[in-house]
Amino acid sequence: MTNKTKIPFFSIVTVCYNEEKNIKKTCESIIKQGYKNFEWIIIDGKSTDKTLEIIKKYGKKIPKVISEKDSGVYNAMNKGIVKTKGEYILFLNGGDYLKDKDVLQEIANFIQKDKKQGEIYYGDLLYDNGEIVTFKKSKLDKKFFKTKTISHQATFIKRQLFEKYGYYDEQYKIVADFDFWIRAIIKGGAKVKYLPIIVSVFDQTGISADYKLAKKQIKERSEVLIKHGLIGKTETIFAEAKWFILTMLKKLGFYSIIRETYRKIVKR
């Protein structure tokens, strides 16, 4: 059987905790997909609000729902990995949602036509404020990861990579996915392919988008970069400062305004 005829089987893992205000849009985006060759697993952190009540309304449309206490989002994501059977895993957590009903079909078509199949397929992301994060011209090398990252909400990861490079390192509470990208892509040489579509919409109320946790996020990023030898300790101050400024501009809504103003000036 060739890659052109093989139909990809996806595993979608949704991690959530007290997401009664946002879980519906996540669920709706998944069950409305035209492409049906996927499994969907929800890992709930023992929610105390109405999250589980909302999830239960979808009945058999969600084959696996696990609700138990965890030690953090990456602990829950690791639990999800263990339960998956798909060739590629997508982590679409509570509040995030697929951009439209054709996303999975588009990605499946792309993978089917790809003669040299990738181990990681990453696409573009849409913030819920309308800002698009595109990686069209990005080269995922050491320079890229010094200041940027790709989004797990828009990335399909071959399940075998977690067996090869290890699961998410739970000592990191905010950037364990960033650490995994470096282990798999930079140090492991995993085959990466860009998906020229907007895959999902990012909920900016999550922990990685919380400006109150920006200091911890910066600290964890620096620890990861130093650990993997991407920066030295002398570079940490500059890396932290740049990341902090970009993060704050995004959270305050100024980043897109500054970027568009810059583009207009350059075009003149």
Secondary structure as GFF3:
##gff-version 3
##sequence-region A 1 268
A	DSSP	beta_strand	10	16	.	.	.	ID=ss1
A	DSSP	alpha_helix	23	31	.	.	.	ID=ss2
A	DSSP	beta_strand	38	44	.	.	.	ID=ss3
A	DSSP	alpha_helix	51	56	.	.	.	ID=ss4
A	DSSP	three_ten_helix	59	61	.	.	.	ID=ss5
A	DSSP	beta_strand	64	67	.	.	.	ID=ss6
A	DSSP	alpha_helix	73	83	.	.	.	ID=ss7
A	DSSP	beta_strand	88	91	.	.	.	ID=ss8
A	DSSP	beta_strand	97	98	.	.	.	ID=ss9
A	DSSP	alpha_helix	103	113	.	.	.	ID=ss10
A	DSSP	beta_strand	120	127	.	.	.	ID=ss11
A	DSSP	beta_strand	132	133	.	.	.	ID=ss12
A	DSSP	alpha_helix	142	147	.	.	.	ID=ss13
A	DSSP	three_ten_helix	152	154	.	.	.	ID=ss14
A	DSSP	beta_strand	155	158	.	.	.	ID=ss15
A	DSSP	alpha_helix	160	165	.	.	.	ID=ss16
A	DSSP	alpha_helix	176	181	.	.	.	ID=ss17
A	DSSP	pi_helix	182	187	.	.	.	ID=ss18
A	DSSP	beta_strand	192	202	.	.	.	ID=ss19
A	DSSP	three_ten_helix	207	209	.	.	.	ID=ss20
A	DSSP	three_ten_helix	211	213	.	.	.	ID=ss21
A	DSSP	alpha_helix	214	227	.	.	.	ID=ss22
A	DSSP	alpha_helix	233	252	.	.	.	ID=ss23
A	DSSP	alpha_helix	255	267	.	.	.	ID=ss24
###
